[in-house]
Each structure stands twice: as C-alpha cells, then as structure tokens.
Amino acid sequence: MDSRTIALIRTTFKAVAAEEGGSEKLARSFYAILFTDYPQVRDFFPAAMDAQRDRLVKAFSYVLDRLEEPSKLLPFLAQLGRDHRKYGVEAEHYLAVATSLKTAVQVFAGTEMWTDEVDRAWDEGLKVVTDTMIGAAEKETTPSVWTGTVTERREVLRNLTIVRLQLDQLMRYAAGQYVSVQIPSRPRMWRYLSPAIPANTNGEIEFHIRGVLGGWVSSAIVGQTAVGDRWLLGSPLGGLGIPRNAKRKMLMIGCGTGLAPLRAQLMAMALRRINPKVHLFVGGHHPCDLYDLETLSNLAVANRWLTVTPVTELDENPWWHGEHDETARLWPGLEPRVIGQIGKIVSSFGAWADRDVQIVGAPSMVQTTKFRLMAAGTLAKNIRHDPLY
C-alpha cells in the first residue's frame, strides 16, 4: 500500500472512532451487520460480547498503527491467521468480516467523507489483511488446536495459581511466546497465557495465572480448575524470545505473572553453553507478589551470566497474606530487594544502550516502563513487548 492509501484508511477510521462513544458504536454496528448478513459466523463468538467488541477496536488500531511497517505487520497478521484456525475459520469467514467492517465504517463516516477513493483504499487495505491471514493459515501444517489434561494445580497466592498440563501432542513453541487457552467452564472464550517453561519432549506445559477482577476466564481458572480438566490450546504467538545474536546483552523487566515468559527464556538459556549477560528486574506491588524467587535464585546461582533484582512498590504485604513471608529472605544469588516503581528504578541505571530489552506485564506497566526507558536514552528499536490488547 502507498502512503496515500494508508492515510485514507487511517483518517476515516480515526474520524469515526474519535467521536464520543465512536469506538463502541462502531464495534456494535460491525457485529450487528456481521451477524445479520452472515448468521452462520455467530457460533464462532462467545455469548457475552462486551470484551470481544473492545478487543476488535484495539486490534484494528494496532494494525492501523503499523500499516507503514510491513516487516512488523505482516508477521503479526500471519500469526493471527494461524491462531484463528482454532475456531474453524475458513476463507469465506474472513471475507464476511472484511465486508462487514467496511460497511460499518462507511455508515459512520457518511457520504461526504466516504469517497470512491476512500472506498478503494479500504478494499486494498482489507485485502492485505485477509490475504495474509488466509495464506498463513492455509500453509500451516501444525495442529489447529492442541488438547491437554491438567495434571497439577498449585495455589501460590489468594489470586494466583500455577497450572501444569500434559499435552496429547507435542507443541513446539519458542520460550517467550504465548498461546490462547480455552477451559471447560468457559466455552468459546479464549485467554492468552505465556508458558512458564520451555517446550519439552515430554509434552508438559506450565502456566502462571492471576485472577483479574471481572475476568471471566482468569477468575474461573484460579477458582475452579481441577486436576483432570481438559483444556484446548491455540497456536504459539508473539515476538518475544532469545535473540539470535548471543553476544548482545539482555535486559528483562517483568511484573507479576509477566515473569512467566522471561522465566521460560532463562530456563532455555541455562541449557546452552554460551549466553550473554542478562539482568532481570522482577517486580510486584507487594513482596508476596514476587512468588517465584526460589526458581530465580537457583537459576542465578547456577548461571553467572544472570543478575536478578527484585523490586516492589511497597515494603509490606497486605493484611490477608499472613505473617509468613518467604520473600523476606535473602535468596542466594539475588540482589537485595529495591522499593519503588519498577520503570523508574530500571531507567535510573541509564540508557542500557548495549541491551536487547524485553518488558512483560500489565499494559499500563509496559507503557510506563517503555516511556521511562526511552526518556533515559534507550532506543525504541531495542525494546520489545507483545501487543498491548
């Protein structure tokens, strides 16, 4: 697509979304058109659509922001195409979605804004999106969905649970990637989780899940998961992972269960003979949120290339945690715990100019930390994180 086409698509979408309640109205209109004109696709979506509507707008905004970066956009779309096989989506379903989205935008844009040139621009842009996703799905030879049985459930905190599964078929994912999961009690509702261990020949996979207030899937996993439950898993996604350049040092920043994909990478690196220097900052609101210091201690003691700095915003645990606090220990191999906001602390070390940077956690934490690092002189091209939606 040329710059003129990109500008026309972006301008019309943002003009519609910028109106008061525009994003929500557009999403509602899109799904109303889609389900009316193509009723057969309704079964692909959950009964409750609130989260789905919000996800649509955020996903499309993410795509719009990268229309001028095909080297980043096309691999992202290809991953989505491979992942959407789990729904049983066919080529005609992509075309139905593209047609409905264009119609919804056209209705809200109005006749003055929606010219023949704008119409052609949207056709071209949506064709790039659908062709990339369809092409990637058709070329993929791995399973469209994996199945696995819960073999272990361990409650670490009141709202944080570790779940281990035995997959029926091996999944080859890169340490640092994430997958979508569906649990028995929440059909057609998928949640993205990052494996906390590298892929292995035993077909085992482990997830660290924190219950989110109002979260349909995460709360059900934390509160209801039992050994023997059967889960579905989608294709591996995401751009995080161990850099191919083994000489370039790494800076890892993770908060809460954002530790999981970083932990998986560290475990994978521990199996290699040569590794770059790695500095991991692991954060939480309270000391008890640093739930996996024992594993990090073992990794740091066994691997001299790894430095781990625990960070918490507060120095004390909440009243409900109780008196016993393993995080108060001085774990071998770990730096002393630092009190403060993690982004501010990491950026106080300087620009980290020689580092490949990865940030994992809540979207607000990722954005704040990224901005602080860039303000300190870190180049944006050296910072990686998964899409924030």
C-alpha positions as CSV (number, residue, x, y, z in Angstrom):
1,M,0.0,0.0,0.0
2,D,1.2,3.5,-0.8
3,S,1.2,6.4,1.7
4,R,-2.0,7.9,0.2
5,T,-3.9,4.7,0.7
6,I,-2.7,4.3,4.3
7,A,-3.6,7.9,5.1
8,L,-7.1,7.5,3.8
9,I,-7.8,4.3,5.8
10,R,-6.3,5.8,9.0
11,T,-8.1,9.1,8.6
12,T,-11.5,7.6,8.1
13,F,-11.2,5.1,11.0
14,K,-9.9,7.6,13.4
15,A,-12.5,10.2,12.5
16,V,-15.2,7.6,13.3
17,A,-13.5,6.4,16.5
18,A,-12.8,9.9,17.7
19,E,-16.5,10.8,18.1
20,E,-18.0,10.5,21.6
21,G,-18.5,6.7,22.1
22,G,-17.4,6.2,18.5
23,S,-15.3,3.1,19.1
24,E,-18.0,1.3,21.0
25,K,-20.7,2.3,18.5
26,L,-18.6,1.2,15.6
27,A,-17.9,-2.2,17.2
28,R,-21.6,-2.7,17.9
29,S,-22.5,-1.8,14.4
30,F,-19.9,-4.1,12.9
31,Y,-21.1,-7.1,14.9
32,A,-24.8,-6.3,14.2
33,I,-24.1,-6.2,10.4
34,L,-21.9,-9.3,10.6
35,F,-24.4,-11.4,12.5
36,T,-27.3,-10.2,10.4
37,D,-25.7,-10.7,7.0
38,Y,-23.7,-13.8,7.9
39,P,-25.6,-15.5,10.8
40,Q,-23.5,-18.7,10.4
41,V,-20.5,-16.9,12.0
42,R,-22.3,-16.2,15.3
43,D,-21.3,-19.6,16.6
44,F,-17.6,-18.5,16.5
45,F,-18.1,-15.9,19.2
46,P,-18.9,-16.0,22.9
47,A,-22.4,-15.3,24.2
48,A,-21.1,-12.2,26.1
49,M,-19.7,-9.8,23.5
50,D,-18.5,-6.8,25.7
51,A,-14.9,-7.9,25.8
52,Q,-15.0,-9.0,22.2
53,R,-16.1,-5.6,21.0
54,D,-13.4,-3.9,22.9
55,R,-10.8,-6.3,21.6
56,L,-11.8,-5.7,18.0
57,V,-11.2,-2.0,18.2
58,K,-7.9,-2.4,19.9
59,A,-6.7,-5.0,17.4
60,F,-7.6,-2.9,14.5
61,S,-6.0,0.2,16.0
62,Y,-2.8,-1.9,16.4
63,V,-2.9,-2.9,12.7
64,L,-3.6,0.7,11.6
65,D,-0.5,2.0,13.6
66,R,1.7,-0.5,11.7
67,L,0.4,-0.1,8.1
68,E,3.7,1.6,7.2
69,E,5.8,-1.2,8.8
70,P,5.0,-4.3,6.7
71,S,8.0,-6.1,8.3
72,K,6.2,-6.0,11.6
73,L,2.6,-6.0,10.5
74,L,2.7,-9.0,8.1
75,P,4.3,-11.5,10.6
76,F,1.7,-10.4,13.2
77,L,-1.2,-11.0,10.8
78,A,0.3,-14.3,9.7
79,Q,0.4,-15.4,13.4
80,L,-3.2,-14.3,13.8
81,G,-4.2,-16.4,10.8
82,R,-2.5,-19.5,12.1
83,D,-4.1,-18.9,15.5
84,H,-7.6,-18.4,14.1
85,R,-7.6,-22.0,12.8
86,K,-8.7,-23.0,16.3
87,Y,-12.1,-21.5,15.6
88,G,-12.6,-23.5,12.4
89,V,-12.5,-20.2,10.4
90,E,-12.5,-20.6,6.6
91,A,-11.6,-18.1,3.9
92,E,-15.2,-17.0,3.3
93,H,-15.4,-16.0,7.0
94,Y,-12.5,-13.6,6.6
95,L,-14.3,-12.0,3.6
96,A,-17.5,-11.7,5.7
97,V,-15.7,-9.9,8.4
98,A,-13.9,-7.6,6.0
99,T,-17.1,-6.7,4.2
100,S,-19.0,-6.0,7.5
101,L,-16.2,-3.9,8.9
102,K,-16.0,-1.8,5.8
103,T,-19.8,-1.3,5.8
104,A,-19.8,-0.3,9.4
105,V,-17.1,2.3,8.9
106,Q,-18.8,3.6,5.8
107,V,-22.1,4.1,7.7
108,F,-20.5,6.2,10.4
109,A,-18.2,8.1,8.1
110,G,-21.1,9.5,6.0
111,T,-21.3,10.3,2.3
112,E,-19.1,13.4,2.4
113,M,-16.1,11.5,3.8
114,W,-16.7,8.2,2.0
115,T,-15.5,8.9,-1.5
116,D,-14.7,6.5,-4.3
117,E,-11.0,6.9,-3.4
118,V,-11.7,6.0,0.2
119,D,-13.7,3.0,-0.8
120,R,-10.8,1.7,-3.0
121,A,-8.3,2.3,-0.2
122,W,-10.3,0.3,2.3
123,D,-10.7,-2.6,-0.2
124,E,-6.9,-2.6,-0.7
125,G,-6.1,-2.5,3.0
126,L,-8.6,-5.2,4.0
127,K,-7.4,-7.4,1.1
128,V,-3.8,-7.2,2.5
129,V,-5.1,-8.2,6.0
130,T,-7.4,-11.1,4.8
131,D,-4.9,-12.4,2.2
132,T,-2.1,-12.5,4.7
133,M,-4.2,-14.3,7.4
134,I,-5.8,-16.7,4.9
135,G,-2.4,-17.5,3.3
136,A,-0.7,-18.2,6.6
137,A,-3.5,-20.4,7.8
138,E,-3.5,-22.5,4.6
139,K,0.2,-23.0,4.7
140,E,0.4,-24.1,8.3
141,T,1.0,-27.8,8.9
142,T,0.8,-27.9,12.7
143,P,-2.5,-28.8,14.5
144,S,-5.2,-26.2,14.5
145,V,-5.7,-26.8,18.2
146,W,-3.9,-28.8,20.9
147,T,-5.5,-30.7,23.8
148,G,-4.1,-31.3,27.2
149,T,-5.1,-32.6,30.7
150,V,-4.4,-30.7,33.9
151,T,-2.0,-32.7,36.0
152,E,-1.2,-30.2,38.7
153,R,-2.9,-27.2,40.3
154,R,-1.0,-25.2,42.9
155,E,-2.4,-22.1,44.6
156,V,0.5,-19.7,45.2
157,L,-1.4,-16.6,46.4
158,R,-5.1,-16.0,47.0
159,N,-5.4,-14.8,43.4
160,L,-2.5,-16.6,41.7
161,T,-2.4,-20.2,40.6
162,I,0.1,-22.4,38.8
163,V,-1.3,-25.0,36.4
164,R,0.6,-27.7,34.7
165,L,-0.8,-29.8,31.8
166,Q,0.2,-32.9,29.9
167,L,-0.4,-32.3,26.2
168,D,-1.7,-35.0,23.9
169,Q,0.6,-33.9,21.1
170,L,3.9,-32.1,21.4
171,M,3.8,-28.3,20.9
172,R,6.9,-26.6,19.6
173,Y,6.9,-23.0,20.8
174,A,9.8,-20.6,21.4
175,A,10.4,-19.7,25.0
176,G,8.8,-16.3,25.4
177,Q,5.8,-16.9,23.2
178,Y,2.2,-17.1,24.4
179,V,-0.8,-19.3,23.5
180,S,-4.6,-19.0,23.7
181,V,-6.4,-21.4,26.0
182,Q,-10.0,-22.4,26.5
183,I,-11.2,-24.1,29.6
184,P,-14.3,-26.4,30.1
185,S,-16.3,-23.9,32.0
186,R,-15.8,-21.0,29.5
187,P,-16.6,-22.4,26.0
188,R,-15.7,-20.1,23.1
189,M,-13.9,-17.7,25.5
190,W,-10.1,-17.8,24.9
191,R,-7.5,-16.3,27.2
192,Y,-3.8,-15.6,26.2
193,L,-1.3,-17.2,28.6
194,S,2.5,-17.5,28.4
195,P,4.1,-20.8,29.1
196,A,6.5,-20.5,32.1
197,I,8.7,-23.4,31.0
198,P,10.4,-24.1,27.6
199,A,8.9,-26.6,25.2
200,N,10.0,-30.1,26.1
201,T,9.8,-33.6,24.6
202,N,7.6,-34.8,27.5
203,G,4.7,-32.6,26.3
204,E,4.4,-30.8,29.6
205,I,3.4,-27.1,29.7
206,E,3.0,-24.8,32.7
207,F,1.1,-21.6,33.2
208,H,1.0,-18.9,35.9
209,I,-2.4,-17.3,36.1
210,R,-3.5,-14.4,38.2
211,G,-7.2,-13.8,38.7
212,V,-8.3,-10.5,37.2
213,L,-11.3,-8.7,38.8
214,G,-14.1,-9.2,36.4
215,G,-12.1,-11.5,34.2
216,W,-14.4,-14.4,33.0
217,V,-11.6,-16.8,32.2
218,S,-8.8,-16.0,34.6
219,S,-11.1,-16.0,37.6
220,A,-12.5,-19.3,36.5
221,I,-9.1,-20.8,36.1
222,V,-7.9,-19.6,39.6
223,G,-11.1,-20.6,41.3
224,Q,-12.3,-23.7,39.5
225,T,-9.5,-25.6,37.7
226,A,-9.1,-29.2,38.9
227,V,-6.7,-32.0,38.1
228,G,-8.2,-33.9,35.1
229,D,-9.7,-30.9,33.4
230,R,-9.3,-30.9,29.6
231,W,-8.1,-27.7,28.0
232,L,-7.8,-26.5,24.4
233,L,-4.7,-24.5,23.3
234,G,-4.2,-22.5,20.2
235,S,-1.0,-21.9,18.1
236,P,2.0,-20.2,19.7
237,L,2.1,-16.4,19.1
238,G,4.3,-13.5,20.0
239,G,7.6,-11.9,19.1
240,L,9.5,-12.3,22.4
241,G,12.3,-14.8,22.6
242,I,16.0,-15.3,22.9
243,P,17.8,-13.1,20.4
244,R,19.8,-14.9,17.8
245,N,22.8,-12.6,18.5
246,A,24.2,-14.4,21.5
247,K,26.7,-11.6,22.1
248,R,24.2,-8.8,22.8
249,K,23.3,-8.4,26.4
250,M,19.7,-8.6,27.6
251,L,17.6,-6.6,30.0
252,M,14.4,-8.3,31.1
253,I,11.6,-6.5,33.0
254,G,8.6,-8.4,34.3
255,C,5.9,-7.7,36.8
256,G,3.5,-10.3,38.4
257,T,2.9,-13.3,36.1
258,G,4.7,-11.3,33.4
259,L,7.7,-13.2,34.8
260,A,6.5,-16.4,33.1
261,P,7.8,-15.8,29.5
262,L,11.0,-14.4,30.8
263,R,11.5,-17.3,33.2
264,A,10.9,-19.7,30.3
265,Q,13.7,-18.0,28.3
266,L,16.1,-18.1,31.2
267,M,15.5,-21.8,31.6
268,A,16.1,-22.3,27.9
269,M,19.3,-20.3,28.0
270,A,20.5,-22.3,31.0
271,L,20.7,-25.3,28.7
272,R,23.1,-23.6,26.3
273,R,26.8,-23.4,26.7
274,I,27.3,-19.7,25.9
275,N,25.0,-16.9,26.9
276,P,25.1,-13.1,27.0
277,K,24.9,-11.2,30.3
278,V,21.2,-10.9,31.4
279,H,19.8,-8.5,34.0
280,L,16.3,-9.3,35.1
281,F,14.2,-6.9,37.2
282,V,11.2,-8.8,38.6
283,G,8.5,-6.6,40.2
284,G,5.3,-6.7,42.2
285,H,3.1,-4.4,44.2
286,H,3.7,-6.2,47.5
287,P,6.7,-8.5,48.4
288,C,4.4,-11.6,48.2
289,D,3.8,-10.8,44.5
290,L,7.4,-12.0,44.0
291,Y,6.1,-15.5,44.0
292,D,8.9,-17.4,42.3
293,L,12.1,-16.1,43.9
294,E,13.3,-19.7,44.7
295,T,13.4,-20.6,41.0
296,L,15.2,-17.3,40.1
297,S,17.7,-17.9,43.0
298,N,18.5,-21.4,41.6
299,L,19.0,-20.0,38.1
300,A,21.2,-17.1,39.3
301,V,23.4,-19.4,41.5
302,A,23.9,-21.8,38.6
303,N,24.4,-19.2,35.9
304,R,26.9,-16.4,36.5
305,W,25.6,-14.5,33.4
306,L,22.3,-13.8,35.2
307,T,21.7,-10.9,37.6
308,V,18.2,-10.7,39.3
309,T,17.0,-7.6,41.1
310,P,13.6,-7.9,42.9
311,V,11.5,-4.8,43.1
312,T,8.3,-4.0,45.0
313,E,6.3,-0.8,45.2
314,L,5.5,-1.4,48.9
315,D,7.7,-2.8,51.6
316,E,5.0,-4.7,53.4
317,N,2.5,-7.4,52.4
318,P,-1.3,-6.9,52.5
319,W,-3.1,-8.0,55.7
320,W,-4.6,-11.1,54.1
321,H,-1.2,-12.6,53.2
322,G,-0.4,-13.6,56.8
323,E,2.8,-13.4,58.8
324,H,4.8,-16.0,57.0
325,D,6.8,-14.3,54.1
326,E,9.3,-16.3,52.1
327,T,10.1,-13.1,50.0
328,A,11.7,-11.5,53.1
329,R,14.6,-14.0,52.8
330,L,17.9,-13.0,51.3
331,W,17.9,-15.5,48.5
332,P,21.3,-16.7,47.3
333,G,22.4,-15.2,44.0
334,L,19.8,-12.4,44.1
335,E,20.3,-8.7,44.5
336,P,18.7,-7.0,47.6
337,R,15.1,-6.1,47.0
338,V,14.6,-2.5,46.0
339,I,11.5,-0.4,46.9
340,G,9.9,1.8,44.2
341,Q,8.2,1.9,40.8
342,I,9.9,-0.6,38.6
343,G,10.1,1.6,35.5
344,K,11.6,4.4,37.5
345,I,14.2,2.1,39.1
346,V,15.3,0.5,35.9
347,S,15.6,3.8,34.0
348,S,17.7,5.2,36.8
349,F,20.5,2.9,35.7
350,G,20.8,4.8,32.4
351,A,20.0,4.1,28.8
352,W,21.0,0.4,28.8
353,A,22.4,1.1,25.3
354,D,24.1,-2.3,24.9
355,R,21.0,-4.3,25.8
356,D,18.1,-6.0,24.0
357,V,15.2,-5.1,26.2
358,Q,12.0,-7.1,26.9
359,I,9.1,-5.8,29.0
360,V,6.2,-8.0,30.2
361,G,3.3,-7.2,32.4
362,A,0.1,-5.2,32.5
363,P,-0.3,-2.8,29.6
364,S,0.0,0.3,31.8
365,M,3.2,-1.0,33.4
366,V,4.7,-1.8,29.9
367,Q,3.9,1.6,28.5
368,T,5.1,3.5,31.6
369,T,8.4,1.5,31.7
370,K,8.9,1.9,28.0
371,F,8.5,5.7,28.1
372,R,10.8,6.0,31.1
373,L,13.5,3.9,29.3
374,M,13.2,6.0,26.1
375,A,13.4,9.2,28.2
376,A,16.6,7.8,29.7
377,G,18.0,7.3,26.2
378,T,17.0,3.7,25.3
379,L,16.3,3.3,21.6
380,A,12.8,2.3,20.8
381,K,14.1,-0.3,18.3
382,N,15.9,-2.1,21.1
383,I,12.6,-2.5,23.2
384,R,10.3,-5.4,22.6
385,H,6.9,-6.3,24.1
386,D,3.8,-8.1,22.9
387,P,0.8,-6.3,21.6
388,L,-1.0,-4.4,24.4
389,Y,-4.6,-5.6,24.0
